[in-house]
Structure formats: structure tokens, C-alpha cells
Amino acid sequence: MTPEEIMRNNLFVIAQTYATAKNQAMTTVSKNIHGNQNFLAQYLAGEVAPTVKTYFTMVNRFRARWPRGTPWPKTAPIPKLGRKVDPGFADVVEKSR
């Protein structure tokens, strides 16, 4: 399974759990989390692909709005891209938080 497929599956599990807990249609969830009511359907069908930044923005929005009492679903870890890390990268990440 590719990282893209893992991310797609993870987002589906998260979105479906959220939709069920909130008793919302996936189009409503898509509109609230992404801004486009058709995005999740298109993404899950493999018709569109967000940037990594958009993917993690959506996951963070789910986290911020997650319904109390609903456990976060189990998802597959996304593989790391490699062990080499640019020494300045950690500084950039810390400054963006």
C-alpha cells in the first residue's frame, strides 16, 4: 500500500467516525472540514489528491472539533520518508508551531 493509499484510508476512517458521531452526512463533514462539500467523496474515489499540508490541516481540524466521548479511530501509521533529516528542518517545524 502506498503512503497516498494509507492517507486516503485513514481520512476515510476518521471522517466516517466523525460523521457517525455527529450524525452528519459526509457532504456536511466535507464542507465543514475542507470547505468543499464534494471534496471527501472525490478524494475517497481517487479523483483528487490534496497536498500533504491540506491532508494534515484536515486531520487537525477533525482533532479540534472531535466530539467528546468519541474515541479517536485506529488508523495506520504513515511511513516516514527516510532517516536523513535536513538539520534546519527541525528549527522550521518548531517555529511554525
C-alpha positions, 0 to 999 in steps of 0.5 A: 500500500502506498503512503497516498493509499494509507492517507486516503484510508485513514481520512476515510476512517476518521471522517466516517467516525466523525460523521457517525458521531455527529450524525452528519452526512459526509457532504456536511463533514466535507464542507465543514472540514475542507470547505468543499462539500464534494471534496471527501467523496472525490478524494475517497474515489481517487479523483483528487489528491490534496497536498500533504499540508491540506491532508494534515490541516484536515486531520487537525481540524477533525482533532479540534472539533472531535466530539467528546466521548468519541474515541479517536479511530485506529488508523495506520501509521504513515511511513516516514520518508527516510532517516536523513533529516535536513538539520534546519528542518527541525528549527522550521517545524518548531517555529511554525508551531 
